[in-house]
């Protein structure tokens, strides 16, 4: 298996993970999202070229306004005092799907 970034000319083949929304995202929305720089998609290819899985990464942030209760103090305390801010950059897994043919492997 090999991990490859999705490119505009990548030939997307049939993919079925058992979830229509995730299937449709890969086949219809992943390339436009990449072109608009919303999310970067990566494909895990099997040796025979089939898509075994895919995932998308996107930029995000962890903000004090979005953290519940005292968890913010715990997050903030892991940073040096002069690096304690109201938000921190992060990378989020936007989508993650494994083909039905490769589940359990």
C-alpha positions in Angstrom: 0.0 0.0 0.0 1.0 3.6 -0.6 -0.2 6.9 0.6 -0.6 9.6 -2.1 -2.0 13.1 -2.1 -5.1 13.7 -4.2 -4.3 15.6 -7.4 -6.5 17.2 -10.0 -5.7 14.4 -12.4 -6.0 11.5 -9.9 -8.4 8.9 -11.4 -11.1 8.4 -8.7 -12.6 5.0 -9.1 -15.6 3.4 -7.4 -15.3 3.6 -3.7 -17.7 2.2 -1.1 -17.1 2.5 2.6 -20.8 1.8 3.4 -21.6 5.5 4.1 -23.1 7.4 1.1 -22.0 10.8 2.4 -18.4 9.7 2.7 -18.5 8.0 -0.7 -20.0 11.1 -2.4 -17.5 13.4 -0.7 -14.6 11.5 -2.3 -16.1 11.2 -5.7 -17.7 14.6 -6.0 -16.3 17.1 -3.4 -12.7 16.2 -2.6 -11.2 17.7 -5.7 -13.2 21.0 -5.5 -12.4 21.3 -1.8 -8.7 20.8 -2.5 -8.8 23.3 -5.4 -10.5 25.9 -3.0 -7.8 25.0 -0.4 -10.5 24.0 2.1 -9.1 20.5 2.7 -6.2 18.3 1.5 -7.2 14.7 0.7 -4.9 11.7 0.9 -5.5 8.3 -0.7 -4.3 5.0 0.6 -3.9 2.8 -2.5 -3.7 -0.9 -2.4 -1.1 -2.7 -4.5 -3.6 -3.3 -7.3 -4.4 0.4 -7.5 -7.8 0.3 -5.7 -8.6 2.9 -3.1 -8.4 1.3 0.3 -9.0 4.4 2.3 -8.9 8.2 2.3 -8.7 11.0 4.8 -8.8 14.8 4.6 -6.9 17.3 6.7 -7.8 20.9 7.2 -6.6 23.8 9.2 -8.6 24.8 12.2 -8.1 26.3 15.7 -8.8 25.4 19.3 -10.5 28.4 20.9 -11.3 29.2 24.5 -14.8 30.0 23.4 -15.3 26.5 22.1 -13.9 24.5 25.0 -16.2 23.4 27.7 -15.6 24.2 31.4 -12.2 23.8 33.0 -10.7 21.9 30.0 -9.3 25.2 28.7 -7.1 25.6 31.8 -5.6 22.2 31.2 -4.9 23.0 27.5 -3.5 26.4 28.3 -1.3 25.1 31.1 0.6 22.8 28.7 2.1 26.0 27.1 4.7 28.3 28.5 3.3 31.3 30.2 4.3 33.7 27.4 2.6 31.4 24.9 -0.8 31.3 26.5 -3.3 32.7 24.0 -7.1 32.6 23.5 -6.8 30.2 20.6 -4.2 27.8 19.1 -3.8 26.6 15.5 -4.7 22.9 14.9 -5.1 20.4 12.1 -8.4 18.5 11.9 -9.3 15.2 10.3 -12.3 16.3 8.2 -13.2 13.0 6.6 -11.9 9.4 7.1 -13.2 6.4 5.4 -12.1 2.8 4.7 -13.4 0.8 1.8 -15.6 -2.1 2.7 -13.2 -4.4 0.8 -10.4 -3.5 3.2 -12.1 -3.4 6.6 -10.4 -5.5 9.2 -7.0 -5.4 7.4 
